[in-house]
Amino acid sequence: MIVKCEACGTRYRLEDSRVKPEGVKVRCSRCGHVFTVFPEAPPVEGPREEPLPDEEIFGDVSSLAPEEGVALPEERKGLPKLALVLLIVMLALLAVALLFINRERIPFVRGLFGKVAQMIEAKERLFPLSELKGYRLVVDGTEVFVIEGRVSNQSREPCRYVKLRGRLLDARGRRVAEGVGFSGRHIPRKRLQGMDFPLLKDLARNQSPSGLAPLAPGDSASFTIVFLSPPKGATDFQVEVVETPVL
């Protein structure tokens, strides 16, 4: 016969021969509840109940165990939340793409994208670049690509540093490599030629602005961006200002 715990609802299989007319006490192995089981009344005509799969048969009260497959595992709540977040991100990206495509048709969107473009142009005007040049150089037996230049602070506020991003482009204008430089972190060409490659590698990979001198209004500073493994197809380069934190 099938027994159900009155407290937690866990189901068990109990041999009919162990259930006496006056009842038998059993203990739920899941919640510890003790209750009395009485013999089942003779069933009225009806479909025969199929045996539960993988149910455990117990021999006494202490060995009572829940049948397998009845207790449901805890719901994995993380997956629905993750799916919801991904859906929101995808919808947001789609909305931005649609707004960008139709920016000329919607005045508000046209103005919004126009302001973003103005901010980028303003940064280029306030921190103009000059004396840009790029060249390949062999350092300690290894070929590198170097971008040199100067950046000026034409704003009214001193900035802690100017962070620049350099890109190498192939003949079709596609980006093939990217590097970072800072105002005031400059390595002259002659020094590069005589430098050990491990030291150059450490300097090129240092993307921390610590130790840099602030750039006052009206001042300018040189910078160097080194590409340790430049692609053979790189034929051109670009440099842009990405950060100008106010002092």
C-alpha positions, 0 to 999 in steps of 0.5 A: 500500500502507498502511505503519505506523510501527514506532515510533509506529504512524502509518499512511501510504499508499505507492505500490506502484511505489516499493517495490523488491523489496530494500525502500525506506527511509522516515522517519516525519514524526511521530516521525522513525523510519527503517525499511525497507518491503518489497513486500507478499505477494500477498493470499490470497482475501479482501475487497478493502480499501477505500481510507482516506479523505483519505490522503496519497500521498508521493513520497519519504522526506522527504515522508512524512506521516501520513494524516489522521484516523488520529491521534486528538486529545487527550482533552478531560479538562476536560469530564468533570471539569466534568460530575462537579462539576456533578453533585455540586453538584446532588446536594448541593443536592437532598440539602439540599432533601430534608433541609429538607423532612423535617427534622421527621421526622429528629431529627438534621436537626431538631436541625441546622436548629434550631441554625442558627435559634438562631445567627441568633436569637442574632445578632439578640439580641446586635446588636439594631436600633432607631429604624428608619425608611425614606423617599423623598428627592429628592437633587440632582433624583434620588429615592432611598430611605433606611433609617436606624437604630441597631445595638447591641452586646449581646455580651461582645466588641468587634467591628470593625464591624456589616455590615447588609443592607437590602431593599426589598419590594413590596406582596406582600412580594417583594424588589425591591432590596437594599443594604448599610450599616455601623455608624457610617456614617451620613448625616443627612437634612439633609446628604443633602438638600444633597448632590450626587448624584455624591458620594452615589453614591460613598458609597452604593456604598462597601461597604468597612468601612475607616475604621469605629470599632469597636463596644464592648460596650454601645455603639450606632451609627447607620447609613444604607442608600441605594438610588439607584434605588428601584423605584416598587413598593417599599412596605416594607423590612427590615434584618438583621445579616449580619457582626459580626467580633470585634476 
